[in-house]
Amino acid sequence: MLDFKSFVGLLVIVYLVGMLVIRSRKPRLPVWSIMAFSMFMVLATGLVPVDDMGSMISIDVILFLIGMFSIVAILDYSGVLDSIAAWFIVRFGTRYSILLALSFIYGVLSAYTVNDALTLMGVPIAISISRAIGIDIKIILLLTAFSITIGSVMTPVGNPQNMLISSLSGMPSPFILFLKKLTIPTLINLIVTPIVLIKIYKIKNKKTGLGFVPGELIKDKKEAILGTTCFVMTIALFILNDVLETYGFPHISRRGFIPFIIASIAYMFSKHPRKILQKVSWGTIVFFIAMFITMEGIWRSGILNPVLAFILSTKVEGLSGILRITTTSLLFSQFLSNVPFTKLFISYMKSLGYTGTDTDAWITLAMATTIAGNLTILGAASNIIMLEVVEERRGKSITFTEFMKIGTLITLVNICIYLPFILLIN
């Protein structure tokens, strides 16, 4: 029989999933409002003491999002994002080639630019492309979400959960190990995924074209230079900071401060700082604040402990261990979201006896917690960012059931491609 805490935890999970399904009929209900009420539930029932809220919210992530939203807003306002979309259409002349190129380029970029950051820039581009080539915006958005998630698998800097695993697991030379095990299957998945979507939606191949050059879409050259410079500087500093950390030099441990500081400088030089600030997706910021508190409450409730103990109660090596870690990651990431789950599960695995030498286990955890984002909307924070951006811009949405229907197949294909490489490459 469930105790009070477990009952509340179950109630919160049922509420979240149920409201996301109901949202299929009322897509105008923001995801952040659903998550905000779930936060109220865990606070009102005492799962999380109000005084503990501050320690659960990652200021690093919040500042990262505000900074990146601001920089991308400048790129969008100046016309840079529309220009990039036009370049895609001019450079790749058919629907099939555009979809394949979009998947491949987004995937490779997300491996080195952090998937959440690329989502902020990629979604507006995808929206413009869908309009120009006459493909349903939902198809392009699904491809964008899937490819950004897949691409971020193959490096320790591709997403926050990979960063956590590379720094907390104790595995040696994580960058090399990630590339060695995950590069080939990632590239294969980036090619296979758009082909699967083409087959599912029966997309016909047609030639595309524009009557102007991409540069003509730039509306404000000064703002375009400012936004591009800030974006390039941010990515360069992310990479430089990781290099400094790798070799033991002074570095910024809270990486979210990097884009936030650069954005604060950008506001000083922008001609329209108030308009840029208005374009920041504050709903997404609210979602993340509420998510940190809600997920901590669900974990503290203990409702997931019996399932966790059933799937992985002791250290298990070989194929069985990899399958158990994969299953646990795919399942729990849907209830806790992949970043909070990864942080908690690393400690759990260590308590079972996993060490830095169990590289296959840690690589599997990185792969599975990331690919979990392709299963449902709740599986990855980047999915929520995508949803907020497209709903604010176009008033359209992808429902929970629509995403899961296609995402289940894509996730199965992705996992079937990844696991043999993890097992066979030494």
N, C-alpha and C positions, 0 to 999 in steps of 0.2 A: 504493500500500500504506500502511496506517495505521501511524503511529509509536506508541510506547507511550502517550503522553499522549492522543492521539486515540482509541486503543483503549479506554482507561479511561473517557474521556468518553462514548463510545458505550455502554459497558457500564453506566454509571450511568443513562443515559437509558433503556436497555432494561429495567434493573431497576425503575426508578420506574414506568414505564408498565405493565410486566408485573405488578408487585405490585398496582397499583391495579386491574387487570383481575381478577387472582386474588382480590382482596379482595371481589369481587362474590359469591364463594361463602363467604367468611369475613369478613363485615362487622364482626365484633367486633375485628378487627385494627386498631388505631388508625392513622390516617394519619401521626400524628407519629412513630410507631415506625418506619414505612417510611422517612420522611425522615431520621430520626436514623441509620439504618444507611447510607443513601446518603452522609451526612456522614462517617461512619467510612470509607467506601470512598475518598473523595477525600483524606482525611487519611492513611490507611494507604498509599496509592499515591504520595503526594508531590505530587499536583496542587495541594494547598494546604498550605504549611508550617504546622505546629502553632503556631509562634510568631506567625503572621499572622492567626490566628483572630479575635483581638480587634478588629482593624481592619476586619473584614468584617461584623461584627454591628452593625446599626443600633440603638444604645441608644435612639434617639429612638422608633423603632417599638415596641420592647419595652416602654418605659415608657408609651407611648400605650395599648398593649393592656392592661397591668396596671391602669392607671387607669380605662379605660373598662369593663373587665370588672368592676371593683370597684363602680363607680357603677351599672351595670346590675344587678348582683347585689342591691344595696339596693332597686332598683325592683322586682325580681322577688320578693324576700323579703317586701316590704311589701304586695304585691298590686296594685301600680300597673299592671303589664303585663297581668294578667288583667282589670283594670278597663278598660283601653284596648281589649282584645279584645272585651269585652262591649259597649262603646260602638259598635264597628264593626257588630256584629250587630244592635243595637237601631236604629242610625241607618240602615243599609242593609238593607232587609227581605228581600231575595232572594239566592240564591247568586250569580247573575250580577252583581248590583249590588255585592255584597261583593267579588268577585274584581276587578272593574273599579276599585272604589274603593281596594282594597288596592294594586293596581299603580300607580295614579296618585299616591296619597298617599306611598307608599314612594319612588316615583321622584322626586317633587318634593323630598321631604325629603332624600334622599341627595345631591342637587345642592348642598346647603348645609351638611350635617352630617358629611361624609366617609362614604363607603359602609361602611367597616369598622365605624365606630361605630354606624351605623344597623343593621347586621346583628346586632350584639350585642343590641340592643333588639328588633329586628323578628322574629327567629326565635321567641323565646318567645311573642310575640303571635300569630304565624302558627300555632304548635302549638295554642294555645287555640282559635283560630278554626276550624281543621280539625276538631277534636273536637266543637265546638258545632254546626257546620252539616253534619256527616256527609260530608265530602269527604276522600279519601285524603290523608294527611299529606304524601306525596311530591309531590302536585300543588301543594299550597299552598307547600311549600318551594321547588319549582322556580320558581313564580311570584314568590316573595319574592326569590330569588337573581337572577332575570332582571330584575325591575323595579328593584331596588337598583342593579344594574350599569348598566342603561340610563339611569336618572335621573342617575347620577353623571357621565355624559358631558358634560353641558351647561355646567358651570362649571369654572374652574380649581381650585376648592376641593372638588370632588366626590370626588376620590380622589387618592392619592399621586402616581400617574404624571402626572396633569394638573398638579399642583403643580410637579413637576419640569420639565415642558415649558414652563409659563408663566414659570418663573423662569430657566431655563437656555437657552432657545431664542433669546432676544433679541427676540421678537415684541412689537410695540407694543400697549398697551391690551388685554391678553389677556382680561380679564373681558368687555369689550364684544364682542370678536371671537368668543369662545366662545358667548355668548348669541345673537349675530346669526346665526351659522352653524348652531348646533346645537339651539336651543330648539324650533323647530317640528318637526323630524324626531324629536326625543326624545319630545315629547308624543304624536306619532302612534304611535311604537313602544310607548309605555306603554298605549295603547288597543288596538293590534293584538295585542300579545303575549298578554294574557289571553284574547282571542277565539280565537287559534290553539290555546291549551291547552284551551279549552272544546271546540273541534271535535275535537282529537286524542283526548281522553279521554271524549268524548261525555257531558259533564256535563249533567244535567237541571236546569232551573231550578225551585227550590222556595222557598216562603216559609220564613223562619226567625223565631225569636222566643225571648225569655228571660222567665222569670217573676220577674225581679228587676232592679233598676237597677244600673248599673255601679259606683256608689259603694259598694254593699254588699260588693264583693269586696276592698275595702281591709282588710287584716288588722292593720296597725299604722300609725296615722295619723302618728305622729312620724317613723317611718322613711320613710313615703311622702313627707312634706314634705322630709325630708333628701335623699332620693334625687332627687326632682324638682328641688329647688333646685340640687343639684350638677350635674345634667344640663343644666339651662338655663344655669347659669353657665359650664359648659364650652363649650357651643355659642356663647354670647355672646362669650366670650373668644377663641375661634377666629376669629370674624368680626372682632372689634375688633383682634386682632393682625394680620390680613390688611390691614385698613384702615390701620393704623399703618405697616405695611411699604410699602404702595402710595404713601403720601405722605412716605416717608423719615423717619419718626419711629422712636425706639427701639422695638424689638419683640423677641419671643422667636423666634429662628431655629429652635430645636429644639422644634417644636410638641408633641411627645409629652410634654414636661414639664408641659403645662397640665393635662390630666386626671389625671396622676399626682399632682401637688401637691394638686389639689382632692380626690382620693380619699384622700390621706393625712390631710387635715383631716376628711373624712367619717368615717374610722375613729375619730377622737377623740370624735365626737359620737354615733356609733351605739351602740345598746344591746346589739347582738350582733356585735361586730367579728370574733370568731373564726368564727362561722357565715358571715358575709359573705365572709371570706377563703377559706373552704373552697369557696365557690361559684365562685371564679375558675377559669377554664378553663386550668389550668397546662399541659395537653397542647398547647394551641394556642401557648403561649409557647415550649415546646420545639420545636414545628414551625417556628416562625419563625426561631429561632436556628439550627436545622439547615439551613433553606432558604437562608439567606444564604450559608453556607459551601458548601453543595452547588452552588448556582447559579454561584458564583464559580469553583468547580472545573470545572464544565462549560464555562464560557466560556474559561477558561485552557487547556483541553484543545485548543481549536481545531477540534473536530469539527464545529462549526456554520459555520465560516468559508467553506467551499466553497459551501454553500447560500446564505449571505448574499451572497457575491460574484456568484453566478449570478442572483439575483433583482434585486439593486440594487448594481451595481458602480460606477456613476457617478451624478451628479446628473441626474435626469430630471424634466422639468416636464410640466404638463398632465395629461390623463387617464391616460396611461401611468404617470407618476410616482406618482399617487395610488393606482392599482391595485397598483403594486409595493410601496409603503409599507404598504398595507392587507394584502396577502398576507404580507409579511414579519412584520408585527406579529401577525397571527392565528396564524401558524405558530410563531414563536419564543417567543411568550408561553406556549405550552403546555409548552415545555421549560425555560424560564428563569423562568416566572411573569412577569406583566406589569410589576411595579414594577422588579425587577432588570433586565429586558430594556430597559425604557424608559431607565433611567439610562445603560446602555451604548450604546444605539442613538442617543441624542442626540449623543454624542461622535462616533459613526460618521458620522452625517448631516452634522455640521459639517465633518468631514474630507473629505467629498465636495463641499463648497462651499455647503451650505444655510445661509442666513442668516435673520435675524429678519424680513426682508421676504417670505420664502417662507411666508406665513401658511397657505395651503391645505395645504401639506405638513405643517406642525406640527399643524394642526387635525385632519388625517387621522390622524396618529400618535396623537393623544389619543383620537380616536374608536375607532380599530381596536384599540389596546392595551387599551382598556376593554371593548369588546364581545367581545374575545377571551375574557373571563371567562365568557361565555355558551356557549362551545364545549365546554370540558371543565372538570372540577373543578380541575385544576391551573392553569387560565388566570388565576385571580384568587385572591388571599389571602382575600377575603371568602367565597368558596366553602368554603374549609377551615374558617373560623370557623363558618360555618353547619353544616357536617358535624359538627364537634366538639360544638357546643351540642346538636344534636338527638340525637346518639348518647348523650351524657351524660344527657339528660333522659328520652328515650323508648326508648333501646336499639334504635332503628331507624336506617336509613341509606339514602342514595341511592348506588347503585353507579356506578362510573366509566362503564360502558357505558350504564346508564339515563340518566345525565346527558347523555352525548355524543349519544345517539340523538335526544333531544328538542332538545338544545342546538344541534346542527348546523342543524336547520331554523330555529330561532329566530334564530341568528346570521346565516344567509343572508337572512332577512326583514329583520332590523335593518340589515344592510349595504346592501341594495337600497334602503332608505328613506333612509339617511344620505347616500350618495354623490351623488345628484343635487343635494341641497341644498348640499353643500360645493362642488360644481362651478359651480352656477348663481347662488348668492347672492354678490354682490360687496361 
